[in-house]
Amino acid sequence: MTADDDTPADHDPAPPAAGEPAATPSGLAALLGPVHADSGFEEALERLLRALRLGLVAPGERLPPERELARLLGIGRSTLREVLEVLRSQGLVVSRRGRYGGTFVAAGCGSGGAPPPGVDVADTLRLREVLDVGAAELCAGQGLRPEETLRLREVLAETSAAPPGGYRRADTRLHLTLVALAGSPSLSSHYAQARASLNVLLDGIPLLERNLEHSQRQHARVVAAVLAGDARAAGTAMREHCAGTASLLRGFLG
């Protein structure tokens, strides 16, 4: 469960209301499952997008009630509602009020997006994680000079101040700075290529305010661990950050 959830799913035993489906399809229940606390929003969105793409709930059919979806995913109702709002904004589901209302899969849903030609999603995400995690651990392990510390703090502040439309540019600058501070020109060269491929993928999915806020908190944890000289914490925080981005890309692009 994510830190800002206000209603833990496992504390909500109320039975389904009249008109709601009595049971969740077994295939959907198997696909969803509890998400990791560190990237609950992104993972929940990925799993529901995958379920829609696979046709586990057909167009025109109703999703299980919120309390059931929250229980299956192991997240609070507030986080689930944010996930459903993303699906509505993308035209993938629609909400109806009344006795037989709920959240229904939109007509034509199921094909999903597609990665740009020539970009391997899995390979790009794997390479990005290896390089980003390694750079964060190297920076923390070797320590930074005062001017390098100042530079890292400045690029972190830029991501905090960036408007949504400029966030990905500031985000890229932060990651490139961390890699540069690791002290390996070869690493910087490889990372620049990997990041270019990643940004092509990111340009193909929507900007989500909740994800940007989550990313910024993760950036702050990475930088704090680097400045504290804690390589293990820096690597763990960066790996969690990469996992959130990977979940969104897999969800939208397949």
N, C-alpha and C positions, 0 to 999 in steps of 0.2 A: 504494500500500500504506500502511496506517495505521501510526503509529509504534510501536504495541505488538504488531504481528504478529510471531510467532516463527518462522513458516515461510513464506518467500516462495513464492508459487505457481509462479513460473517457475523455481524451483530444485528442483522435485519431479517428475522425469520418469518415476516408476515407472508401469508399465503397469497397466491395470485388473485388479483381482483377479477370480478365478473367480466367475461369477454376476453380475458387474456389467455394466451395459449397455456395449456396445463403442463406441458413438458417441453424441454429443449431438445431438438433433434440430436441424436447421439453423435453424428459427425461434427456438428457445430460445437458441441460440448467438448469433444476430444481436441478440436483445433484450438479453442480458446485457452483454457487453463490459466493458472495464476501467472502474472507477469512479475518481473523483477522490480523491486521497490525503486531502484535508482533511475529507471527509465520507464515508469509505469504508463505515463500518457502515450509516449511514442510506441511502446510495445503493444498496448491495447489497440491503438489506431492501426498498427500494422496487421494485427490478427483479424480485426473486423474487416479491413480492406481485403485481406486474403480470402476470408470467408465469402465475401460478396463476389469476388472474382471467380471463386470456385463454384459459385452457384449453390452453396449450402443452404442459403435462404433465397428463394427464387424471386424475380421481380414481381411485385404486387403482394408478396407475402409479408407478414409482420415479424419483426424481430422479437425475441423473447423480451419480457418486461425488464425494466431497468434494474430492479432488485436482483433478477436472475443473472443478467449480464454482468453486473458488478460482482456478484458472488463468484461466477465462473472465472472472471479475470483477476479477482483478488484486489480490486480497487474500490475506492469510495464512490458514492453516487455523484459527487461534484465533478470528479475527474471523468467519469463515464459521460456525463452530460456535455463536457467540453469536447470529448471525442465524437459524440453524436452530432454536435454542432458543426464540427469539421465535415463530417459526412454529408450533412444537410447543405452546407455551403458549396460543396462540390457537386451537388445534384444527385447524390448516390442514394439518399433516403429522403422520405418525406414524413412529416408528422401530421396526425389527424387527432382531433379532439372528440370527446364524447364517449359513450358507453363502449363502443367498439373501436375506439381510437387506439393510438400507439404510434410506433415508428415502423414504417413500411419501406421495403426496398423499392426504389424508383424503377419505372419501366426503362428497359434498355441497359440496366446496370449489369456488370459482369465481365466486360471485356478488359477493363483496367487500362493503365497507361503502358507505355513501352519505352525502354531506354533508347537514347539516341543511337543511330547506327555506328558501329565500330567501338562502342564503349561497353566493356564487360563489367556489369555491376558488381558481381561477387569479387572479381579480381581487384577492382578499384578499391572496394571497401577493405579488403584484406591488406592490401599494400598500404593504404592510408593509415590503418590502425598500427601496423608494424612501425612505420616511420614516425608517426605522431607520438606513440607511447615511448619509443626508443629515445626520441629527442627530449621529451619531458624528463625521462629518467637520467639522461646524460647531463642535462642542465642542472638538475638538482644534485646529482652526485659530484660534479666538479665544482659547483659553486659559481657565482657570478660576481664580477667586479662592480663597484658602485655605479659606474656609468651604464653597465648592462642591466643592473637592477632598475635604474631609472627608466631605461628604454622599455623594459618589459612592463613596468607599471603604466607607462604612457600609452602603450598600445592596448592594454587592458581597459584603461579609462576611455579610449576611443570607442571600443566596442560597447561600453556602457552608455555612451552619449549618442551612438549612431541611431538614426531613424530607421524604421523597418526596411525602407528601400535601400539603405546603405549598409545594412548590418552584415550582409555576406561579404562585402568588400573589407569591412573592418575585421571580420572574423578571419578572413584569409590572411590579412596582415599580421594578426596575432600569431597564427600558427606558423607563418613563414619566419616571424621573429624568433619564436622558440627554437625552430630548426636551425636558424642562423647562429643562435647563441650556443648551440651544441658544439660548434667549432669545427665542423667538417664540411668543406666546400662540396664534396661529392654527395653528401647527404642532402645538402640544400638543392643541388641540381636535380637529384632524383625526386625530392619532395615537390619541387615546383611542377614537374611533369605530372606527378600523381594528383596534386591539388587541382591542376587544370582539368583533369578528367573528372574529379569529384565535383568541381563547380559546374561542369556541363550537366551532370546529373541533378545537382541542386537546382539549377535553373529550370528543370522540368517539373518541379513540384511546387505547391503553394507555400508562401511564407505563413507560418502559424505563430501567432503571438505567444501562445503557451510554450511552444518549443523554443522560441528565442529567449524567453525569460529563463527557461530551464538551462539552456546552453550557457547563458551568461553566468548563472550560479556555478556551473561546472567549470567555466573558464576561471572564475575567481578561486575555486578550490585548487585547480592545477597550478596557478601562479603562486598561491600561498604555499603549497607544498614545495615548489621549486625554490622559492625564496627562503624557506625553512631548511633547505638541504635534505629533504626527505624524499629520496628517489622512489621508494616503494609507494608512498602515498601519491606522488606525482604520477607515476605510471598507472596506478589504480584509478585515479580521477580522470586521467586522459582516456583510459580504456572505456570507462563509463560514458564519457562524452561521445566517443566514437560509436558506441553501441546505440545511443539514442538516434544519431544521424542515420546509422545503418538501418534501424527499424523503420524510420520514415521512408527512406528510399526503397527498401524492399516492399513496403506496403503500397506505395504509389506506383512503382515501376515494375514490381514483380520479380 
